[in-house]
Amino acid sequence: MAKVLYAWELGADYGHVNSFLPLAEHLRARGHQVVLAVKDLSRIQSLSGTGDFDIVQAPVWLPVVTGLPEPQMCYADILHRFGYLDYNGLLGMVKAWRALYALVEPQLLIADHAPTALLATRGLALPRMLFGSGFYSPPRTSPLPSMRPWRQVPAQRLENSERAVLDTINQVLARLGMGSLDRLAELFAVDEDILITPEEFDHYSQRGEAHYAGPLISRDGGAAPDWPTAAGPRLFVYVKQNHKYFERLIEQLRQSSFCVLVHTPGLSGTQRQALQSSSLRFSPQPVDMRAVCQDAAAVICHAGHGTILRTLLSGLPLLLLPMYLEQTLNARNAVRLGAAVAVDTTGEAPDFPALLRDLVDNPAYGARARDFARKYADFDQDGMLDSIALRCEELMTDNGPAHATAGTAVSRPQTRHGTATGEELTG
């Protein structure tokens, strides 16, 4: 039996852990111990299946960094906000990760949006694997490319952002007696890079030739959907109350002809009671998405990678309200497929019932979603996970990391394919 450490450092919510749990279960079934180092422990026990694994707090950056240019243009800009402009802060996080490695003694690190966890492995005989949707695995160019390809970003802007990060990284590495990085891309020079996504949802349109393991659907779980008894097409809504249009969306849906089930994390019982109506009901618990998609006509969400894939693979269209850059890129890809409409928060306030009526009544959206579902109907997820687990075992039996850039043991090539309102959603 070997020990695997999964690291989640950056990003919000539990899509990261949910996407990893199927692989964690395959590794456990093969006799390995899996330890989860997660950013947020507050609701981790509510996720189906996490109780079977040891869970620890990941070292994370807590201060809010202000005064940085907006919007974020590249991966280095993200790092600016999480300690990579602060020598002492970054040194502390790296030392904490190294102390965690000494305590857990893993034979493999699986990093999911965990750049500092990767940095902390420099000089250690610990194989590393990147596992995720691709947002956290930028193309290995110098400087790392813009994450807003619809904008003309000066090369000097990207170079300056990356240089600031490299300066801090190299100060930390020098303090630890490690060699410096010449390019930020070297941070991602791992032993295996698993892109768990269909190519249609790669966040980097400029990645070039690559291999994709395919779509990964998180394990089923959550409450059975308790739909209102109202007539009308059923809509499932998974949105947060801090979205700009949350109140407008709920109020317009309350007055619409749709039958609506909503899950909003963190909403109090008093708030739910005040907002509910005969045709709109709130679920206090996460809802089983497989069951939802069997009954719904469409799904409304923030464009999380896992929720989009679950919905499209069920042949349903989406209305998307992205809040962050990663979600904006997901939304652009879904709109490009012709299976979604995305809402731009910088334009006029939307008429949600009209958008949703078009989404449900226009057969083109559902047809494009069903096309996507048919393309991957025969995809063998268990076979993919077995192959990845086998690759993990190969890495754990090797004599230390090879520091390769990517592997091909589990991947299969796909052909790249290919947008709502607003610059960021249309390009």
RODO-2510 file (C-alpha; in nm, 4 decimals, decimal comma):
residues 427
     n   res          X          Y          Z
     1     m     0,0000     0,0000     0,0000
     2     a     0,1222     0,3496    -0,0864
     3     k     0,0102     0,6896     0,0380
     4     v    -0,1252     0,9621    -0,1914
     5     l    -0,1677     1,3256    -0,0883
     6     y    -0,4249     1,5330    -0,2739
     7     a    -0,3712     1,9117    -0,2508
     8     w    -0,6359     2,1794    -0,3111
     9     e    -0,5067     2,5309    -0,2365
    10     l    -0,6858     2,7886    -0,4549
    11     g    -1,0387     2,8255    -0,5907
    12     a    -1,3823     2,8309    -0,4342
    13     d    -1,6422     2,5724    -0,3360
    14     y    -1,6111     2,1959    -0,3553
    15     g    -1,6010     2,1245    -0,7258
    16     h    -1,2310     2,0489    -0,6901
    17     v    -1,2707     1,7828    -0,4238
    18     n    -1,5859     1,6420    -0,5839
    19     s    -1,3994     1,5904    -0,9105
    20     f    -1,1154     1,4100    -0,7367
    21     l    -1,3256     1,1765    -0,5204
    22     p    -1,3926     0,9231    -0,7998
    23     l    -1,0162     0,8805    -0,8491
    24     a    -0,9621     0,8710    -0,4724
    25     e    -1,2100     0,5841    -0,4511
    26     h    -1,0337     0,3956    -0,7301
    27     l    -0,6992     0,4399    -0,5538
    28     r    -0,8460     0,3220    -0,2242
    29     a    -0,9989     0,0188    -0,3951
    30     r    -0,6499    -0,0695    -0,5178
    31     g    -0,5218    -0,0679    -0,1602
    32     h    -0,3738     0,2825    -0,1330
    33     q    -0,4265     0,5393     0,1411
    34     v    -0,5475     0,8800     0,0243
    35     v    -0,5125     1,1944     0,2359
    36     l    -0,6994     1,5119     0,1346
    37     a    -0,5323     1,8476     0,2078
    38     v    -0,8123     2,0944     0,1376
    39     k    -0,8483     2,4708     0,1383
    40     d    -1,1841     2,4839     0,3183
    41     l    -1,2874     2,2412     0,5909
    42     s    -1,6138     2,4131     0,6813
    43     r    -1,8473     2,1955     0,4720
    44     i    -1,6196     1,9156     0,3581
    45     q    -1,8022     1,6541     0,5665
    46     s    -2,1259     1,7307     0,3823
    47     l    -1,9783     1,5921     0,0605
    48     s    -2,0785     1,2351    -0,0071
    49     g    -1,7776     1,0053     0,0255
    50     t    -1,5315     1,2346     0,2023
    51     g    -1,5876     1,0586     0,5341
    52     d    -1,3901     0,7639     0,4000
    53     f    -1,0639     0,9609     0,3791
    54     d    -0,8250     1,1371     0,6155
    55     i    -0,8607     1,5136     0,5745
    56     v    -0,6221     1,7919     0,6790
    57     q    -0,6121     2,1681     0,6369
    58     a    -0,4051     2,2830     0,3408
    59     p    -0,1656     2,5747     0,4047
    60     v    -0,3359     2,8738     0,2417
    61     w    -0,2916     3,2488     0,2039
    62     l    -0,5483     3,4467     0,4079
    63     p    -0,4773     3,8231     0,3695
    64     v    -0,6654     4,0212     0,1058
    65     v    -0,4160     4,1860    -0,1291
    66     t    -0,5313     4,5244    -0,2564
    67     g    -0,4033     4,7764    -0,5066
    68     l    -0,3477     4,5255    -0,7868
    69     p    -0,4523     4,5945    -1,1459
    70     e    -0,7872     4,4622    -1,2640
    71     p    -0,8853     4,2520    -1,4370
    72     q    -0,6561     3,9539    -1,3906
    73     m    -0,4941     3,8772    -1,7245
    74     c    -0,2765     3,5711    -1,6653
    75     y    -0,1942     3,3033    -1,4120
    76     a     0,0770     3,5209    -1,2600
    77     d    -0,1897     3,7802    -1,1786
    78     i    -0,3739     3,5165    -0,9770
    79     l    -0,0565     3,4370    -0,7832
    80     h    -0,0118     3,8070    -0,7014
    81     r    -0,3261     3,7781    -0,4892
    82     f    -0,2092     3,4728    -0,2950
    83     g     0,1261     3,5581    -0,1446
    84     y     0,3557     3,5588    -0,4455
    85     l     0,4488     3,9242    -0,3959
    86     d     0,5375     3,8698    -0,0288
    87     y     0,8675     3,6923     0,0436
    88     n     0,7944     3,6145     0,4082
    89     g     0,4395     3,5083     0,3362
    90     l     0,5366     3,2756     0,0527
    91     l     0,8276     3,1340     0,2525
    92     g     0,5906     3,0545     0,5381
    93     m     0,3470     2,8721     0,3095
    94     v     0,6227     2,6737     0,1385
    95     k     0,7687     2,5679     0,4738
    96     a     0,4208     2,4693     0,5932
    97     w     0,3665     2,2504     0,2859
    98     r     0,7065     2,0879     0,3391
    99     a     0,6193     2,0222     0,7030
   100     l     0,2930     1,8620     0,5878
   101     y     0,4861     1,6381     0,3487
   102     a     0,7129     1,5324     0,6351
   103     l     0,4109     1,4454     0,8506
   104     v     0,2089     1,2608     0,5852
   105     e     0,5062     1,1008     0,4040
   106     p     0,3247     1,0580     0,0711
   107     q     0,4634     0,8629    -0,2229
   108     l     0,2708     1,0855    -0,4680
   109     l     0,1362     1,4411    -0,4689
   110     i    -0,1754     1,5085    -0,6764
   111     a    -0,2115     1,8863    -0,7130
   112     d    -0,5417     2,0497    -0,8022
   113     h    -0,4998     2,4279    -0,8304
   114     a    -0,2181     2,4079    -0,5736
   115     p     0,0809     2,6070    -0,7037
   116     t     0,2490     2,6491    -0,3646
   117     a     0,2158     2,2783    -0,2981
   118     l     0,4080     2,2266    -0,6239
   119     l     0,6673     2,4891    -0,5364
   120     a     0,7281     2,3212    -0,2011
   121     t     0,8267     1,9945    -0,3713
   122     r     1,1366     2,1486    -0,5299
   123     g     1,4328     1,9353    -0,4310
   124     l     1,2181     1,6582    -0,2823
   125     a     1,2011     1,3045    -0,4186
   126     l     0,8233     1,3270    -0,4450
   127     p     0,6508     1,2527    -0,7773
   128     r     0,3916     1,5148    -0,8740
   129     m     0,0754     1,4901    -1,0816
   130     l    -0,1488     1,7738    -1,1980
   131     f    -0,5143     1,6719    -1,1947
   132     g    -0,7920     1,9074    -1,2977
   133     s    -0,9854     2,0822    -1,5684
   134     g    -0,6851     2,2622    -1,7194
   135     f    -0,7303     2,6098    -1,5723
   136     y    -0,4522     2,5295    -1,3242
   137     s    -0,2234     2,3861    -1,5946
   138     p    -0,1364     2,6709    -1,8318
   139     p     0,0502     2,6105    -2,1587
   140     r     0,4242     2,5946    -2,0947
   141     t     0,5120     2,9171    -2,2707
   142     s     0,7090     3,2174    -2,1503
   143     p     0,5476     3,4317    -2,0381
   144     l     0,2378     3,2288    -1,9553
   145     p    -0,0384     3,3293    -2,1974
   146     s    -0,3228     3,5687    -2,1421
   147     m    -0,6344     3,4077    -1,9980
   148     r    -0,8476     3,6676    -2,1755
   149     p    -0,7796     3,5914    -2,5440
   150     w    -1,0578     3,8270    -2,6504
   151     r    -0,8419     4,1179    -2,5310
   152     q    -0,5237     4,2565    -2,6804
   153     v    -0,2843     4,2208    -2,3878
   154     p     0,0660     4,3686    -2,4438
   155     a     0,3403     4,1090    -2,4062
   156     q     0,5217     4,3432    -2,1681
   157     r     0,2193     4,3372    -1,9361
   158     l     0,2412     3,9580    -1,9109
   159     e     0,6192     3,9626    -1,8737
   160     n     0,6106     4,2190    -1,5933
   161     s     0,3484     4,0217    -1,4019
   162     e     0,5466     3,7003    -1,4336
   163     r     0,8780     3,8666    -1,3397
   164     a     0,7310     3,9949    -1,0125
   165     v     0,6211     3,6413    -0,9225
   166     l     0,9531     3,4869    -1,0237
   167     d     1,1468     3,7340    -0,8115
   168     t     0,9563     3,6276    -0,4995
   169     i     0,9738     3,2567    -0,5852
   170     n     1,3487     3,2706    -0,6405
   171     q     1,4085     3,4542    -0,3137
   172     v     1,2254     3,1730    -0,1347
   173     l     1,4117     2,9024    -0,3240
   174     a     1,7456     3,0694    -0,2467
   175     r     1,6553     3,0785     0,1234
   176     l     1,5846     2,7040     0,1083
   177     g     1,9030     2,6302    -0,0847
   178     m     1,7193     2,5402    -0,4056
   179     g     1,7996     2,6393    -0,7616
   180     s     1,6048     2,9269    -0,9165
   181     l     1,3349     2,9181    -1,1831
   182     d     1,4058     3,0887    -1,5149
   183     r     1,0415     3,0776    -1,6269
   184     l     0,7178     3,0501    -1,4347
   185     a     0,6220     2,7585    -1,6604
   186     e     0,8878     2,5519    -1,4800
   187     l     0,6615     2,5496    -1,1746
   188     f     0,4311     2,3150    -1,3684
   189     a     0,7032     2,0774    -1,4887
   190     v     0,5496     1,7742    -1,3208
   191     d     0,5750     1,4020    -1,3787
   192     e     0,2208     1,3709    -1,5158
   193     d    -0,0357     1,6274    -1,6258
   194     i    -0,3903     1,4913    -1,6437
   195     l    -0,6344     1,7208    -1,8255
   196     i    -0,9682     1,5980    -1,6922
   197     t    -1,1871     1,7679    -1,9484
   198     p    -1,3148     1,7271    -2,3001
   199     e    -1,1189     1,9518    -2,5305
   200     e    -1,4261     2,1671    -2,5906
   201     f    -1,3867     2,2934    -2,2325
   202     d    -1,0145     2,3584    -2,2208
   203     h    -0,9687     2,7056    -2,0686
   204     y    -0,6728     2,7818    -2,2962
   205     s    -0,7733     2,8105    -2,6602
   206     q    -0,4064     2,8703    -2,7436
   207     r    -0,2784     2,5503    -2,5780
   208     g    -0,2008     2,3870    -2,9118
   209     e    -0,1587     2,0117    -2,9409
   210     a    -0,2536     1,8366    -2,6198
   211     h    -0,4116     1,5202    -2,4873
   212     y    -0,7308     1,5095    -2,2856
   213     a    -0,8453     1,2302    -2,0566
   214     g    -1,2093     1,3235    -2,1156
   215     p    -1,5050     1,4378    -1,9045
   216     l    -1,5225     1,3415    -1,5395
   217     i    -1,8582     1,3391    -1,3644
   218     s    -1,8445     1,3620    -0,9859
   219     r    -2,0018     1,0857    -0,7824
   220     d    -2,3749     1,1145    -0,7333
   221     g    -2,5038     1,2407    -0,4026
   222     g    -2,7217     1,5016    -0,2425
   223     a    -3,0883     1,5254    -0,1621
   224     a    -3,3589     1,4024    -0,3950
   225     p    -3,5069     1,6995    -0,5818
   226     d    -3,8292     1,8160    -0,4191
   227     w    -3,9958     2,0056    -0,7020
   228     p    -4,2886     2,2424    -0,6506
   229     t    -4,6228     2,1088    -0,7725
   230     a    -4,6688     2,4000    -1,0155
   231     a    -4,7094     2,3345    -1,3851
   232     g    -4,4613     2,4632    -1,6389
   233     p    -4,1107     2,3591    -1,7478
   234     r    -3,8875     2,2646    -1,4583
   235     l    -3,5764     2,4719    -1,3968
   236     f    -3,2994     2,3910    -1,1515
   237     v    -3,1091     2,6907    -1,0158
   238     y    -2,7717     2,6656    -0,8398
   239     v    -2,6608     3,0215    -0,7649
   240     k    -2,5095     3,2209    -0,4799
   241     q    -2,6777     3,5098    -0,3078
   242     n    -2,3786     3,7420    -0,3628
   243     h    -2,4256     3,7414    -0,7402
   244     k    -2,5253     4,0823    -0,8710
   245     y    -2,8521     3,9535    -1,0137
   246     f    -2,9507     3,7020    -0,7451
   247     e    -3,2498     3,8979    -0,6132
   248     r    -3,3633     3,9928    -0,9626
   249     l    -3,3402     3,6319    -1,0802
   250     i    -3,5374     3,4912    -0,7879
   251     e    -3,8060     3,7587    -0,8000
   252     q    -3,8588     3,7209    -1,1747
   253     l    -3,8713     3,3419    -1,1482
   254     r    -4,1257     3,3672    -0,8639
   255     q    -4,3559     3,5527    -1,1018
   256     s    -4,2883     3,3359    -1,4059
   257     s    -4,4669     3,0322    -1,5444
   258     f    -4,1769     2,7986    -1,4639
   259     c    -4,1570     2,5355    -1,1915
   260     v    -3,8330     2,6201    -1,0102
   261     l    -3,6100     2,4411    -0,7608
   262     v    -3,3220     2,6460    -0,6159
   263     h    -3,0143     2,5605    -0,4127
   264     t    -2,8281     2,8612    -0,2717
   265     p    -2,5478     2,7697    -0,0277
   266     g    -2,5546     2,9657     0,2972
   267     l    -2,9082     3,0950     0,2621
   268     s    -3,0842     3,0952     0,6007
   269     g    -3,4133     2,9210     0,6657
   270     t    -3,5790     3,2572     0,7212
   271     q    -3,4545     3,3845     0,3855
   272     r    -3,5710     3,0699     0,2089
   273     q    -3,9186     3,0989     0,3568
   274     a    -3,9440     3,4646     0,2571
   275     l    -3,8407     3,3982    -0,1036
   276     q    -4,0351     3,0800    -0,1741
   277     s    -4,3656     3,0690    -0,3591
   278     s    -4,6024     2,8054    -0,4927
   279     s    -4,3879     2,7694    -0,8040
   280     l    -4,0403     2,8288    -0,6542
   281     r    -3,8908     2,6162    -0,3787
   282     f    -3,5488     2,6149    -0,2127
   283     s    -3,3519     2,3060    -0,1200
   284     p    -3,1382     2,3695     0,1897
   285     q    -2,9104     2,0805     0,0923
   286     p    -2,7146     2,0147    -0,2288
   287     v    -2,9350     1,8259    -0,4729
   288     d    -2,8597     1,5043    -0,6605
   289     m    -2,7733     1,6395    -1,0059
   290     r    -2,8377     1,3110    -1,1841
   291     a    -3,1952     1,3115    -1,0567
   292     v    -3,2326     1,6837    -1,1307
   293     c    -3,1270     1,6387    -1,4909
   294     q    -3,3797     1,3611    -1,5427
   295     d    -3,6661     1,6053    -1,4773
   296     a    -3,5401     1,9552    -1,5618
   297     a    -3,5803     2,1418    -1,8897
   298     a    -3,2740     2,3584    -1,8219
   299     v    -3,0186     2,4419    -1,5528
   300     i    -2,9125     2,7859    -1,4267
   301     c    -2,5717     2,8074    -1,2592
   302     h    -2,2477     3,0051    -1,2320
   303     a    -2,0690     2,7951    -1,4980
   304     g    -1,8727     2,5637    -1,2731
   305     h    -1,6921     2,3033    -1,4821
   306     g    -1,8542     2,0006    -1,3187
   307     t    -2,2086     2,1391    -1,3243
   308     i    -2,1811     2,2351    -1,6907
   309     l    -2,0540     1,8907    -1,7904
   310     r    -2,3174     1,7053    -1,5874
   311     t    -2,5902     1,9173    -1,7488
   312     l    -2,4634     1,8921    -2,1070
   313     l    -2,3966     1,5193    -2,0804
   314     s    -2,7636     1,4907    -1,9806
   315     g    -2,8579     1,6753    -2,3003
   316     l    -2,9879     1,9900    -2,1267
   317     p    -2,9179     2,3564    -2,2103
   318     l    -2,7910     2,6108    -1,9575
   319     l    -2,8312     2,9710    -1,8528
   320     l    -2,4960     3,0800    -1,7094
   321     l    -2,4116     3,3578    -1,4623
   322     p    -2,0315     3,3454    -1,4290
   323     m    -1,8735     3,5253    -1,1344
   324     y    -1,5006     3,4529    -1,1785
   325     l    -1,2571     3,4278    -1,4652
   326     e    -1,2548     3,0480    -1,4699
   327     q    -1,6346     3,0438    -1,4879
   328     t    -1,6308     3,3059    -1,7634
   329     l    -1,4053     3,0816    -1,9711
   330     n    -1,6350     2,7849    -1,9054
   331     a    -1,9345     2,9941    -2,0089
   332     r    -1,7670     3,1055    -2,3305
   333     n    -1,6996     2,7439    -2,4214
   334     a    -2,0590     2,6388    -2,3504
   335     v    -2,1938     2,9304    -2,5550
   336     r    -1,9556     2,8422    -2,8359
   337     l    -2,1128     2,4954    -2,8444
   338     g    -2,4515     2,6589    -2,8957
   339     a    -2,5930     2,4890    -2,5866
   340     a    -2,6014     2,7840    -2,3461
   341     v    -2,6773     3,1500    -2,2934
   342     a    -2,4500     3,3553    -2,0683
   343     v    -2,5431     3,6698    -1,8772
   344     d    -2,3107     3,9697    -1,8787
   345     t    -2,3208     4,1728    -1,5560
   346     t    -2,1877     4,4879    -1,7269
   347     g    -2,4800     4,5312    -1,9646
   348     e    -2,8489     4,5989    -1,9171
   349     a    -3,0286     4,4110    -1,6411
   350     p    -3,1558     4,0879    -1,7971
   351     d    -3,5119     3,9754    -1,8479
   352     f    -3,4616     3,6257    -1,7078
   353     p    -3,8007     3,4761    -1,7988
   354     a    -3,7526     3,5868    -2,1607
   355     l    -3,4021     3,4406    -2,1745
   356     l    -3,5214     3,1152    -2,0226
   357     r    -3,8268     3,0905    -2,2441
   358     d    -3,6011     3,1204    -2,5473
   359     l    -3,3583     2,8662    -2,4003
   360     v    -3,6362     2,6132    -2,3413
   361     d    -3,8478     2,6786    -2,6519
   362     n    -3,5715     2,7250    -2,9104
   363     p    -3,4867     2,3681    -3,0159
   364     a    -3,1338     2,4638    -3,1231
   365     y    -3,0019     2,4888    -2,7652
   366     g    -3,1283     2,1480    -2,6625
   367     a    -3,0119     1,9961    -2,9910
   368     r    -2,6549     2,1197    -2,9393
   369     a    -2,6583     1,9880    -2,5827
   370     r    -2,7790     1,6480    -2,7050
   371     d    -2,5088     1,6484    -2,9745
   372     f    -2,2490     1,6915    -2,7005
   373     a    -2,4096     1,4177    -2,4924
   374     r    -2,4109     1,1759    -2,7880
   375     k    -2,0445     1,2438    -2,8604
   376     y    -1,9481     1,1233    -2,5125
   377     a    -2,2253     0,8698    -2,4586
   378     d    -1,9832     0,5772    -2,4846
   379     f    -1,7081     0,7376    -2,2786
   380     d    -1,5762     0,4894    -2,0218
   381     q    -1,5183     0,6929    -1,7074
   382     d    -1,4316     0,3926    -1,4930
   383     g    -1,1800     0,2829    -1,7538
   384     m    -1,0269     0,6295    -1,7547
   385     l    -1,0005     0,6311    -1,3754
   386     d    -0,8457     0,2841    -1,3705
   387     s    -0,5888     0,4027    -1,6227
   388     i    -0,5077     0,7112    -1,4163
   389     a    -0,4797     0,4996    -1,1011
   390     l    -0,2382     0,2706    -1,2824
   391     r    -0,0315     0,5722    -1,3852
   392     c    -0,0275     0,6853    -1,0221
   393     e     0,1121     0,3464    -0,9229
   394     e     0,3803     0,3727    -1,1907
   395     l     0,4893     0,7088    -1,0538
   396     m     0,4940     0,5785    -0,6975
   397     t     0,7180     0,2861    -0,7925
   398     d     0,9658     0,5016    -0,9861
   399     n     1,2809     0,6166    -0,8122
   400     g     1,1841     0,9773    -0,7539
   401     p     1,0333     1,2359    -0,9857
   402     a     1,1412     1,2624    -1,3449
   403     h     1,0258     1,6267    -1,3697
   404     a     0,8706     1,5683    -1,7096
   405     t     0,6243     1,8168    -1,8492
   406     a     0,3383     1,5795    -1,9282
   407     g     0,2569     1,2143    -1,9749
   408     t     0,0402     1,0352    -2,2260
   409     a    -0,0382     0,7093    -2,0523
   410     v    -0,4010     0,7884    -1,9817
   411     s    -0,4891     1,0319    -2,2554
   412     r    -0,6589     1,0104    -2,5877
   413     p    -0,6358     1,2818    -2,8506
   414     q    -0,9368     1,4865    -2,9474
   415     t    -0,9934     1,7483    -3,2138
   416     r    -1,0525     2,1077    -3,0998
   417     h    -1,3945     2,2570    -3,1687
   418     g    -1,4708     2,5955    -3,2021
   419     t    -2,0914     3,3620    -2,7391
   420     a    -2,3787     3,5532    -2,4798
   421     t    -2,3533     3,9238    -2,4311
   422     g    -2,0579     4,1336    -2,3250
   423     e    -1,6929     4,1370    -2,4273
   424     e    -1,5797     3,8553    -2,1983
   425     l    -1,8595     3,6205    -2,3016
   426     t    -1,8432     3,6799    -2,6757
   427     g    -1,4800     3,7554    -2,7485
***
